[in-house]
Structure formats: C-alpha cells, structure tokens
Amino acid sequence: MFLPDNDHLHNRIHFQFKKLFKSKNMANSMTGLLIASASSGVALVGYLGAWWPAAGSGWLAVFAVQCVLYAVVFIGTAPIENGEVGRAS
C-alpha cells in the first residue's frame, strides 16, 4: 500500500538522461532543467515577451500543448520494470 511509486515523468526522463551522461548529477540536473523550462519557463518567456495578457485566453492553448507534450514524452519513455525505469522487453 505504501510502496514507492517511481513511474513518474521525472523518473522516466532521468532514466533516459542516465544513458546519455556518465554523471548522475548531470542527469538529475538536466531532468530538472528540462521539466522546469518546459513548464514554468515557457510561461515566463511568454509573459515577458508579452505573447498575450496575463489573463488572456491564449494561455489555454499553451497549457493544452504542454499537456499533449507531457503525454507524448511520458508514453515515449520507458515504463517501470522490476522497480527500475527501463524499456519493456
């Protein structure tokens, strides 16, 4: 009932980055930077760039694209296998 749940987007992305970087710290940092820039980073750049007013309806489209991107990345990354994140065989 209270077992850890490692099947989160950040776990899946981190597993993929561990394949690319020798350093676990670099994989962890890149995971955090990617998630932060894809979520709040887009909103910050859009706000500072005055894409739409802060309460404008254009932000709904940004949110919808982020949701679709989240789903694509989640599906495209490996599922949990034996308590580890990894490609299903």
C-alpha positions in Angstrom: 0.0 0.0 0.0 2.8 2.4 0.8 5.3 1.3 -1.7 7.3 3.9 -3.6 5.8 4.9 -7.0 8.7 5.6 -9.4 6.6 5.7 -12.5 6.5 9.5 -12.8 7.6 11.6 -15.7 10.7 12.8 -14.0 11.8 9.3 -13.2 11.4 8.2 -16.8 13.3 11.3 -18.1 16.0 10.8 -15.6 16.5 7.2 -16.7 16.9 8.3 -20.3 19.4 11.0 -19.3 21.4 8.5 -17.3 22.1 6.7 -20.6 23.5 9.9 -22.1 25.5 11.3 -19.2 28.1 9.5 -17.1 27.4 11.7 -14.1 24.2 11.0 -12.1 24.3 14.7 -11.0 24.3 15.8 -14.6 21.4 13.5 -15.4 19.5 14.8 -12.4 20.2 18.5 -13.3 19.2 18.0 -16.9 16.0 16.4 -15.8 15.1 19.3 -13.6 16.1 21.9 -16.1 14.1 20.2 -18.9 10.9 20.0 -16.8 11.2 23.5 -15.4 11.9 25.1 -18.8 9.1 23.1 -20.5 6.6 24.2 -17.8 7.2 27.4 -16.0 9.9 28.5 -18.3 7.5 28.7 -21.3 5.1 30.7 -19.2 7.8 33.1 -18.0 9.2 33.7 -21.5 5.6 34.2 -22.9 4.7 36.6 -20.1 8.0 38.6 -20.5 7.6 38.5 -24.3 4.0 39.8 -24.0 2.6 37.0 -26.1 -0.8 37.5 -24.5 -2.1 39.4 -21.5 -1.5 37.5 -18.2 -5.3 36.7 -18.0 -5.6 36.2 -21.8 -7.2 33.1 -23.3 -4.1 32.3 -25.4 -2.6 30.7 -22.4 -5.2 27.9 -22.6 -3.5 26.9 -25.9 -0.1 26.9 -24.3 -1.4 24.7 -21.5 -3.0 22.3 -24.0 0.2 22.0 -25.9 2.1 21.3 -22.6 -0.4 18.6 -21.7 0.0 16.9 -25.1 3.8 17.2 -24.9 3.7 15.7 -21.4 1.6 12.7 -22.7 3.9 12.2 -25.7 7.1 12.2 -23.5 5.5 10.0 -20.9 4.4 7.4 -23.5 7.7 7.7 -25.4 9.8 7.0 -22.3 10.3 3.6 -20.8 7.9 2.0 -18.4 8.9 0.7 -15.0 10.3 -2.8 -15.0 11.4 -4.6 -11.8 11.3 -1.5 -9.6 13.6 0.3 -12.1 12.7 2.6 -15.0 13.6 0.8 -18.2 12.5 -0.3 -21.6 9.9 -3.1 -21.6 11.1 -6.1 -23.5 
